[in-house]
Amino acid sequence: MADLRTSFAGITSPNPFWLASAPPTDKAYNVRRAFQAGWGGVIWKTLGEDPPVVNVSSRYGSLNYNGSRMMGLNNIELISDRPLAVNIAEIKQVKKEYPDRAVVVSLMVPCVEDSWKAILPIVEETGADGVELNFGCPHGMSERNMGAAVGQVPEYVEMVTRWCKQYTRMPVIVKLTPNITNILMPAHAAKRGGADAVSLINTIQSVIGVDLDQMAPMPVVGGKGTHGGYCGPAVKPIALRMIGEIARDPEMAGMPISGIGGIGSWRDAAEFLAMGSTTLQVCTAAMHYGFRIVDDMIDGLSAWMDQKGYTDIPSLSGQAIPKFVNWNKLNLKFKTIAEINQDACVSCGLCHIACEDTSHQAIAKSLINGERHYDVIEEECVGCNLCAHVCPIDGCITMQPQPVEEELTWPEHPNNPNRVTVES
């Protein structure tokens, strides 16, 4: 079987599946249950200075879509509301009980050198494997000039990272905020500061919905609401893009990446690894289905890797990066045409409606023996894939690549005013 053991910034674990810093890693009870279920590591829920923060009730809001619950999860919970000494004692005990698992501690203290200098030795004494700097929390703590308020300023990211590298021997992982226009700016800053690795994405600023009876954003707390952090399956595409941006950037070459954002299956895990991750952090899926979900992810990823010939995590990590290019590197001569499998078609007409109303009028409707029939008008089809996406029957509509004799990208295209002439 494929070897799922990982080495991440010098931190080893039996598999790449770690629980992210969040409610599931808030205390020893949860973490022990997670390790018993088979998780390879945890990021302990973010610790701060005493006295601890005060959380509110309610804390979560869910985006339910088309019968599926928790497609997106919004939370307004802050960092750990338990005393620092209690957390430190539990971390030390858990690491002693599970020496083969990765135990990383998430930290967030004021953007003051003395605050970081004070807390790092306390954490190091626990025997933890590393620290993750929480530069991403988008609510509550950012109003106190922590979390995303630091992560959105590259100079602060570099400064705090440098402090931490100065005051601890532990690997320093910088958790990046997605609430920024260019993820490479804080990533570069983390590297300049000496970070051993980066993790992303943290949650996205959001309002999950509005309670139209109370006329307040959800979740409602005493008649009022606020923005929170958005996570779950709905954020996966954003996470994959940002991870890929870092993985393909020459300045970030060799920087280990811990992927976060909507991972809930072995397939999600494989995609994150292919885009450059070396470990995987999970939260919403565990909160939705429980810790045993890791069994399916481990078994599924291992079986798929065996089938594809990937022997270990390094052999898979980053495999999609060479093909993750800017738009202007795509071949403008490449073309696909939709093909309808008439034996599978249920004549629902969704493909025709979508194409006729909102695309290129490339699917014709007719009656054959009194029954609706749909055909692709090949000369009108631009290969946009919309019909295949709206079709309710898997494999009924497929996109067929057409023969390509040459490659033409935008820099060489005649319509480009800054055309680059390629000499033969």
Secondary structure, 3 states (H helix, E strand, C coil): CCECCEEECCEEECCCEEECCCHHHCCHHHHHHHHHHCCCEEEEEEECCCCCCCCCCCCEEEEEECCEEEEEEEECCCCCCCCHHHHHHHHHHHHHHCCCCEEEEEECCCCCHHHHHHHHHHHHCCCCCEEEEECCCCCCCHHHCCCHHHHCCHHHHHHHHHHHHHHCCCCEEEECCCCCCCCHHHHHHHHHCCCCEEEECCCEEECCCEECCCCEECCCECCECCCEEEECHHHHHHHHHHHHHHHCCHHHCCCCEEEECCCCCHHHHHHHHHCCCCEEEECHHHHHHCCCHHHHHHHHHHHHHHHHCCCEHHHHCCCCHHHCCCHHHCCCCCCEEEEECCCCCCCCCHHHHHHHHHCCCCEEEEEECCEEEEEECCCCCCCCCHHHHHCCCCCCEEEEECCCCCCCCHHHCCCCCCCCCCCC
